[in-house]
Amino acid sequence: MIFLYRILLKIRDVCQNMVKIATIEVAKNKGMKVGKNFFVQGIPNFGSEPFLIEIGDHVTIAENVGFINHGGDARVTKRIERYKNGRTFGRIRIGSNSFVGKGSVIMPGVSIGSNCIIGSLSIVSSSVPDNTVYAGNPAKFICTIDEYGDKLLVNTTKYPLDLEADRKKLEKYLIANLPHTYKPIKNNTDK
């Protein structure tokens, strides 16, 4: 039975990858600008105006990231005489060497700088400067990329880096060696 599950999962992965590639190619064909080494995990949603999106080099977009290029709210307001001519469109730009976390939404008119990290499930409603980490709803400044990198080095998971060339060996090593330690409970008075 497990063999059948593995086959089904493989078929699902192949189909999802085909849909991802098609989604990216259609968006590029409609005018989305994408730099080199663009990596997308899962199927992105580039909105109905992908020609308003510009993505730099070495950018990673995690699963379920949404790009909102215009305000669909006009479906309501255009039926109200006073607001019938109101419309919102905005370009979206992501600089080079940046990462947008899983489930994030980028709103119209937002520019995310280079060397930026956007935390998962963030709503990016204002522009983000170069070399920063933003997260939350709405996304807010967390720290600089240097501060983040320093914390990462202090808290890094140590393992033989040559294992990264063989995912199965890395997984086996992590299962056997990663300690069962968890973050402490935070109460409302902790900052």
C-alpha positions in Angstrom: 0.0 0.0 0.0 2.8 2.4 0.8 4.2 1.9 -2.7 0.8 3.1 -4.1 0.9 6.2 -1.9 4.4 7.0 -3.1 3.3 6.7 -6.8 0.4 9.0 -6.1 2.6 11.5 -4.4 5.0 11.4 -7.3 2.2 11.9 -9.8 1.0 14.9 -7.7 4.5 16.4 -7.6 4.9 16.0 -11.4 1.5 17.6 -12.1 2.2 20.5 -9.7 5.6 21.1 -11.2 4.0 21.3 -14.7 1.4 23.7 -13.5 4.1 25.8 -11.8 6.2 26.0 -14.9 3.1 26.8 -17.0 2.0 29.6 -14.6 5.5 31.2 -14.7 5.8 30.9 -18.5 2.3 32.4 -19.1 3.1 35.3 -16.7 6.4 36.0 -18.5 4.6 35.8 -21.8 2.2 38.4 -20.5 5.1 40.7 -19.6 6.3 39.8 -16.1 10.0 40.5 -15.9 12.1 37.8 -14.1 15.9 37.8 -13.5 18.2 34.8 -13.5 18.0 32.0 -11.0 14.4 32.6 -10.1 13.1 29.8 -7.8 9.5 29.2 -6.9 8.3 26.5 -4.6 4.7 25.5 -5.2 2.3 27.2 -7.6 2.5 31.0 -7.4 -0.4 33.5 -8.0 0.9 36.4 -10.0 -2.5 38.0 -10.2 -4.4 39.1 -13.3 -1.8 41.7 -14.4 1.6 39.9 -14.2 3.0 42.5 -16.6 3.1 44.8 -13.5 5.6 42.5 -11.8 9.4 42.8 -11.9 11.6 40.2 -10.1 15.3 40.5 -9.8 18.1 37.9 -9.9 18.4 35.0 -7.3 14.9 35.5 -5.9 13.0 32.7 -4.1 9.2 32.7 -3.7 7.8 30.1 -1.3 4.5 28.3 -1.7 1.2 30.1 -1.9 2.6 33.6 -2.3 0.1 36.0 -3.8 0.7 39.1 -5.9 -2.1 41.6 -5.8 -1.7 44.0 -8.8 -5.0 45.8 -8.6 -8.0 46.4 -6.3 -10.9 44.1 -7.1 -12.9 46.3 -4.7 -13.9 48.4 -7.7 -16.5 45.6 -8.4 -18.4 47.2 -5.5 -17.5 50.9 -5.7 -18.1 51.3 -9.5 -21.8 50.6 -8.8 -22.0 53.5 -6.5 -22.4 56.7 -8.5 -20.0 58.8 -6.4 -17.1 56.2 -6.7 -17.8 54.7 -10.2 -14.6 56.0 -11.7 -12.2 54.8 -8.9 -9.7 52.1 -9.8 -6.4 50.9 -8.3 -3.5 49.4 -10.1 0.1 49.1 -8.8 3.4 47.7 -9.9 5.2 45.2 -7.7 9.0 44.9 -7.7 11.2 42.5 -5.8 15.0 43.2 -5.8 17.7 40.7 -6.2 18.8 38.1 -3.7 15.5 38.2 -1.8 13.1 35.6 -0.3 9.3 35.8 0.2 8.0 33.4 2.7 5.1 30.9 2.4 1.6 32.3 2.2 2.7 36.0 2.0 0.7 38.5 0.0 2.3 41.5 -1.8 0.0 44.4 -2.3 -0.1 46.8 -5.3 2.6 49.5 -5.5 5.1 47.6 -3.2 8.8 47.5 -3.9 10.8 44.9 -1.9 14.5 45.8 -1.9 17.5 43.6 -2.6 18.8 41.2 0.1 15.5 41.1 1.9 13.6 38.4 3.7 9.8 38.5 4.0 8.6 36.2 6.8 5.9 33.6 6.1 2.2 34.7 6.1 3.2 38.4 5.9 1.0 41.0 4.2 3.4 43.4 2.5 1.4 46.7 2.1 4.3 49.2 2.1 7.7 49.1 0.4 10.6 47.4 2.1 14.2 48.8 1.9 17.3 46.9 0.9 19.0 44.6 3.4 16.1 44.1 5.8 13.8 41.5 7.3 10.1 42.2 7.5 7.2 40.0 8.8 3.7 40.2 10.1 0.3 41.5 9.1 0.9 44.2 8.1 4.6 43.4 7.5 6.9 45.4 9.8 10.6 45.9 10.2 12.1 43.0 12.3 15.9 43.6 11.8 18.6 44.3 9.3 19.9 41.4 7.2 23.2 41.6 9.0 21.4 41.3 12.4 19.5 38.3 11.0 22.7 36.7 9.6 24.4 37.1 13.0 21.5 35.4 14.8 21.5 32.7 12.2 25.2 32.0 12.8 24.6 31.8 16.6 21.6 29.5 16.3 22.7 27.5 13.2 22.0 23.8 13.1 25.4 22.1 12.8 25.9 19.1 10.5 28.5 18.0 7.9 27.7 20.4 5.0 28.9 17.8 2.5 25.6 15.9 3.3 23.7 18.7 1.4 24.7 17.0 -1.8 22.6 13.9 -0.9 19.2 14.8 0.6 18.6 11.2 1.9 21.9 11.2 3.8 21.1 14.6 5.2 17.6 13.5 6.4 19.1 10.4 8.0 21.7 12.4 9.8 19.1 14.9 11.1 16.7 12.2 12.3 19.6 10.6 14.2 21.3 13.7 15.5 19.0 16.7 15.8 18.2 17.2 19.5 14.7 17.3 20.8 14.9 20.8 22.0 12.1 23.4 21.6 11.6 27.1 22.0 10.5 28.2 25.5 6.9 29.2 26.2 6.4 33.0 25.9 4.0 34.6 28.3 2.3 37.9 27.7 4.9 39.8 29.7 7.8 38.6 27.7 9.1 41.0 25.0 
